[in-house]
Every structure is written in structure tokens, then in C-alpha cells.
Amino acid sequence: MNFNDNKAIYLQIAEWVFEQILNGKWKEGDRILSVRELGQQLVVNPNTVLRSYDFLQNLEVIVNRRGVGYFVAPDATDKIINYRRKQFVEEEVPAFFKTMKLVRMNWEELAELYKES
């Protein structure tokens, strides 16, 4: 995994977990990699992975079954989609509209350019 310097590593790891779930590699109820296993796989400090897992638990995307491990939570997919939609609207949409305004692009022009790509 190539980490981006512009975003905290634990958030990038959480995004990677989101992708595993959304792509169907990890299904609801599946056991996921332990903190140590994921730390070794990604070559990061286990404390960073633990911070990611804490973040994911707070979002109710994963659950910790004491002594057994971490598992994909029921409705994890819906929770991820809702989180990502909120994040998209709050972070990306404002920049998108600002750029449209700055380059003086209207919806029709955008739609036409999108069809061409």
C-alpha cells in the first residue's frame, strides 16, 4: 500500500478496509486480519492499525469479539456508504462547485464533456 502524505495513515488504512468490504472481499460477519497481521502486511506500526480499528469500531463497521478477533459488522456496507456519502458532500462537492464556477462551466457543458470522456 502506498501511503499519501496528505492524509493520516490510520485513515488511509480505514479507507482500505472500506474498499475490502465494498468490493466484497470481506463480507459481513467475516473475521478480518488481526492488528498484528495487518500491521505486518502493510508494514506499519500495530498501534497505527489499532487506531484505524478503533475508528472503524466507532463507525460500527467492525466489531471486536474479545479473545476471538475483529469481524465485519452487520450492515457494515450501509454504514460505509452513508459515511462516504456524507464525506463526499462535505469535502468534495464544495470544491467541485467552486471549480465549476471558477472555470465558468454550466451543467450542460459538464454533461457533454462527461459523455465524451
N, C-alpha and C positions, 0 to 999 in steps of 0.2 A: 504494500500500500504506500502510495506517495502522499505525504502529508503536505498541506498548504500552510504556509507561514501566516496567512491572514485569518486563520480560524483556530481556536483551541483544539488540541489533538483529541481531547476526550469527546468533543462534539463531532469531530470527523469520524471517530470510531462509532459513535452513536448513529451517525448517518449511514455508515457501512452496515451496521446491524439492521437499520431500517430497510436498506436495499436487500439484504438477505431474506427478510420477511416478505417484502413486497414482491420480490422476484420468485417467491415460492420455494426457495432453497431451505428455509426454516419455516415450518408450519406451526400453527397454534398448538401448544401442548408439547412441542419438541424440546428436548434438552439442548441447550446451547453450550458452546465452549466455556470452560471454567475461566476464571480471571487469569490464572497462570497460563493455561493453554493459549488463550487469545493473546496475552502479552508476548509469549514466545513466538507465536505465528506472525504477529505484526512488528516484532522487535521493539516493544515499548515497555516501560516500567509497569508492573502489575498494578501499582497504585493509580496509574492513569486509566487502565481498564476498569478498575473498581469505581473510579469516579464516573466513567461512562455508564456502567451498570447501575449505579445509584441514580443517575439522571434518567435512565430508561425505566427504572422501577418507579420513580416519581411520576412518570408519564403513564404508568401502568401498562407498559409494553412488554416487560418481562417481570417474572416473579421469582423469588428465591425460596426454594424449599430447603430449609435448614438440613444440612448433612447430606443432601442429595445433589443440589446444584441449582443452576438457573434454567428457567424454562420460558418459552414464548407464551405470553398471557393470552387468555381467551379475548377475542375482539381486538387483538393487537393490530391487525391490519387497519381496522376502522380508526383506532386511536392514532396510528401513524398518519393516515390520510388526513384526519382532522387537524393534527399538529402541523403537517406540512402545508395544508391549505392556509391555515392561519399565518404561518411563517411567510408564505408566498405573498399573501395580501399585505402583510405589514412591512416586508422588506423589499420584495422585488417589484411589485406593482407600482408603488410610488416612483421608483427610478424609471420604470418603463414609460409611465405617463409623462414624466419630466423630459425624458429623451424625445418622445414623440412631439412634445410641444417645442422643444429647442430646435429640432430639425424640420419643424413645420409640416408634419405628416398627419394626414387625416385617416379615418378608418378605411375608406375605400382604397386609398393608395396602399395602406398596410396589407389589406386583404389581397390585393393584386400582387404585391411583391411576395407575399407568403405563398400564393399559388405557384408562382414562378420558381420558387426555390425547391 
